[in-house]
Amino acid sequence: MLRVLIPAHNEARSLDRCLDAVGDDVDVTVVAHRCADATAAIATARGAHVVACDDDGGKLAALRAGLAAIGPVDSARPVVLLDADVIVGRRTLADLAVALSAPGTIAACPPLAPVRPRRRTPLSWALHRYNAMRGFSSARRWLSGRCVALSWLELPSVDVLEARAAQAGCRAAMLAEDIWLSRAIVARGGEAAIAHVATDAVAYRAPETIVGMYRTWRRLRREIMACATLFPELPVPPTRSPDLARGVVDHAALAIFRAALTACAAYGSARDAFGLEEPLWAPVEESKA
């Protein structure tokens, strides 16, 4: 039976749909991470195992709590890490399990598909179109943390992170599990260890406003910097080509996206220059509003 681990922070609005898509024939553990809503109650009512976590160490703390509850991850006991606000396809989990059983495969990732935006603005349209083409930004990473099946997962301990942060002169140890995990898997088994599976796409909601885009850009930028600072020995994925446009409409979406991305970078740089941003290692709340 597949094991699914869902870290959730105040995801009462989306968790029901996520669990509906997962189905009843899998072993689901939901980590209610610092929740102030009905996330835990919904998960319990749906028959999922619920782990409460009040650690303020971000998503990494939630994953640690979940792994402590479900036990080791290896080829005999794989796990699917799933965000609480996404919807897997009918065949997705089964196909990921098959892909993960191949020799040398450590991680298996499905395709992603953004749902239609709730807003009707040029930017929301452009962001949706751009995400449908290639995913948000040209962040250098091999996999997305929204949905990934794993036959190996050993998170760095708090002591290791604190020691590396102290050596690097950081205020605190912050780590993005998806960016770190991508690099750790490739360091362990090479690029071939990550399988990109042609199966039903996982639906997710992309940012729709300049505020949501800025927060996403800021979070990705910080996480990449944090991983590079704390784990400089890990390999860095190649930068993807910034232009996957296929026609006039796609080029228009790409142009709007690039203009908005330039604005995000300029705004972030200005706030950094005037000391208006929170410290580099403080987590950034991501918004899709």
Buried (B, 14 or more C-beta within 10 A) or exposed (E): EBBBBBBBBBBBEBBBBBBEBBBEEBEBBBBBBBBEBBBBBBBBEBEBBBBEBEEEBBBBBBBBBBBEBBEEBEEEEBBBBBBBBBBBBEEBBBBBBBBBEEEEBBBBBBBBBBEEBEEEEEBBBBBBBBBBBBBBBEBBBBBBBBBBBBBBBEBBEBEBBEBBBEEEEBEBBBBBBBBBBBBBBBEEBEEEBBBEBEBBBBBBBBBBBBEBBBBBBBBBBBBBBBBBBBBEEBBBBEEBEEEEBEEEEBEBBBEBBBEBBEBBBEBBEEBEEEEEBEEBBEBBEEBBE
